[in-house]
C-alpha cells in the first residue's frame, strides 16, 4: 500500500468510526425499547453476562499487577472495572472509545466506584491510538470489529501491534456469522439496531487478519462459551502475541 493510499484509508476509517459513534450516541439517548435494552446491558454490573469469557481473562492472559492494559472500545468500562477488582493493577488501566456518550458514562461509573485514579478513559479512534509505541502488555478488544470494514480493521491491528510491547498480547472476540441463513438475517437485524455498518467474520477470516498484521501464537478464545447476550451467535476470538524483536517473522 502506498503512503497516499494508506492515508486515504485512514481517513475513511476515521469517518467510519465517527459515524458509528454518532449513531450509538443518538440511539442510546432515545427512549425506544431497543435503546433502553442496550443501556441495560451496557451497564458494568452486567458486563460479565455480555462478555462471558471475561471471567477467564486473568488466567488466560496470565495477568500480573504490574501489567499495563488497554481496552479499545471500552463502553461503560465494565470489563476494566472487573479486571481492576480481580487483579489489582499497579498502573492505571486505559480505556478508549470513539463514542463521547460511552466515555462520559464510563467516567461516571468509574467515579461512582471511587477508582477514578485507577482507570483512565478517553475518546479516540481505534485506527489512531493516542499512545506511544510499545506502551502496553495487553490490549483488549471485544464487540468492536463488527463495526469496522476490512480496511479499517487492518489499520486498527497495525496500531495495536505498534502500541503493544514485544511479547505482549491482544485478546479479541466478536460475534461470528451463522451458517443458517434465517438466523443470519435475524441476527443482522438485531445487530443493526441503531447502527448501519455491521460486518461479521468467521474464525478463519479473523485469523487471517491477525496473521497478516504480524501476530503469532494464535489461541482460540471465547469460541466455546455460552453467551446470554444477543445475538444467539457463536463467537470468533483469539489471544494473539506480538513477536519478540529476536523472533523471525512467520513466512
Secondary structure as UniProt FT lines:
FT   HELIX           3..28
FT   HELIX           33..42
FT   HELIX           44..46
FT   HELIX           47..50
FT   HELIX           52..56
FT   HELIX           57..60
FT   TURN            61..62
FT   TURN            65..66
FT   STRAND          69..72
FT   TURN            75..76
FT   HELIX           78..87
FT   STRAND          93..97
FT   HELIX           100..112
FT   TURN            113..114
FT   TURN            116..118
FT   STRAND          119..123
FT   TURN            126..127
FT   TURN            133..134
FT   STRAND          136..142
FT   HELIX           145..147
FT   HELIX           150..163
FT   STRAND          164..175
FT   HELIX           181..191
FT   HELIX           203..212
FT   TURN            213..214
FT   STRAND          215..220
FT   STRAND          235..242
FT   TURN            245..246
//
